[in-house]
Structures are given as structure tokens and as C-alpha cells.
Amino acid sequence: MKKYLTFFIILIFAFTLLLTGCGPKNASDKTLTELEELRLAADEAEMEANDCASKVEDLQTKMTELEQEIEDLKLEIEKYK
């Protein structure tokens, strides 16, 4: 009985390997091309996001400078009233 159980387990293991294959699965050229395109798009989007963040920072700095200039002009107007 134990001999048959061992044989049955080995048979199931061999059948599983036969169905699934035991070697590595290689990606197709189409899949590799799609992955490369997605990687390039992600890199481009990341650069664009960094550019936008830089622009936002520059605009905030400019806004602060302009607000300070407005306050200075208001003070100058009050001085001449």
C-alpha cells in the first residue's frame, strides 16, 4: 500500500510538471515592447511632474514678492494721504 501511495505521489508530481512546465517563462517581444513604452511614459510623466512642482514653487515665490510689493505700495499711499 505504501509503495502505491509513493508511486501515486510521484505520478501526480510528474503530471503537474508536465502540465505547467518546469522551465522559466519568457516574455514575448510584444510584452517587452509594451513594458518599455510604459517605462518611458512613466519617466516622462515623472519629469513633467517635477517641472510642474518647480513652476509651482517659482510662482509661489513670485506671489509672495508681489504681495510684499502691494503692502509696500499701500504703506506709501498711506504716507502721502
PLY file of the C-alpha trace (Angstrom):
ply
format ascii 1.0
element vertex 81
property float x
property float y
property float z
element edge 80
property int vertex1
property int vertex2
end_header
0.00 0.00 0.00
2.79 2.42 0.91
4.52 1.54 -2.36
1.41 2.50 -4.36
0.99 5.75 -2.42
4.60 6.77 -3.17
4.16 5.88 -6.83
0.89 7.85 -6.96
2.52 10.95 -5.40
5.42 10.78 -7.87
2.95 10.36 -10.73
0.95 13.42 -9.62
4.15 15.46 -9.30
5.31 14.42 -12.79
1.88 15.15 -14.26
1.88 18.61 -12.63
5.29 19.38 -14.10
4.09 18.21 -17.48
1.04 20.48 -17.38
2.74 23.61 -16.03
6.21 23.17 -17.45
9.35 23.33 -15.39
11.32 25.96 -17.30
11.23 29.72 -16.98
8.57 31.57 -18.92
9.93 34.16 -21.33
8.02 37.31 -22.11
7.06 37.86 -25.71
8.59 40.64 -27.78
5.25 42.43 -27.76
5.11 42.36 -23.97
8.69 43.62 -23.68
7.93 46.43 -26.12
4.83 47.42 -24.16
6.80 47.39 -20.91
9.49 49.58 -22.43
6.89 52.05 -23.71
5.24 52.16 -20.29
8.60 52.74 -18.60
9.38 55.61 -20.98
5.93 57.12 -20.40
6.39 56.85 -16.64
9.80 58.54 -16.85
8.33 61.31 -18.98
5.43 61.80 -16.57
7.83 61.95 -13.64
9.92 64.64 -15.38
6.76 66.61 -16.18
5.61 66.35 -12.56
9.00 67.63 -11.38
8.76 70.54 -13.85
5.28 71.39 -12.59
6.42 71.27 -8.97
9.28 73.60 -9.84
6.92 76.01 -11.60
4.56 75.99 -8.61
7.44 76.82 -6.30
8.58 79.66 -8.58
5.04 81.06 -8.81
4.59 80.93 -5.05
7.84 82.83 -4.60
6.73 85.42 -7.15
3.33 85.71 -5.47
4.98 86.37 -2.11
7.19 89.05 -3.69
4.18 90.70 -5.34
2.16 90.63 -2.10
5.07 92.32 -0.33
5.25 94.92 -3.10
1.50 95.58 -2.73
1.90 96.08 1.01
4.81 98.45 0.41
2.74 100.45 -2.09
-0.20 100.60 0.33
2.11 101.96 3.01
3.48 104.53 0.55
-0.08 105.60 -0.38
-0.98 105.98 3.30
2.13 108.05 3.80
1.03 110.59 1.16
-2.59 110.91 2.30
0 1
1 2
2 3
3 4
4 5
5 6
6 7
7 8
8 9
9 10
10 11
11 12
12 13
13 14
14 15
15 16
16 17
17 18
18 19
19 20
20 21
21 22
22 23
23 24
24 25
25 26
26 27
27 28
28 29
29 30
30 31
31 32
32 33
33 34
34 35
35 36
36 37
37 38
38 39
39 40
40 41
41 42
42 43
43 44
44 45
45 46
46 47
47 48
48 49
49 50
50 51
51 52
52 53
53 54
54 55
55 56
56 57
57 58
58 59
59 60
60 61
61 62
62 63
63 64
64 65
65 66
66 67
67 68
68 69
69 70
70 71
71 72
72 73
73 74
74 75
75 76
76 77
77 78
78 79
79 80
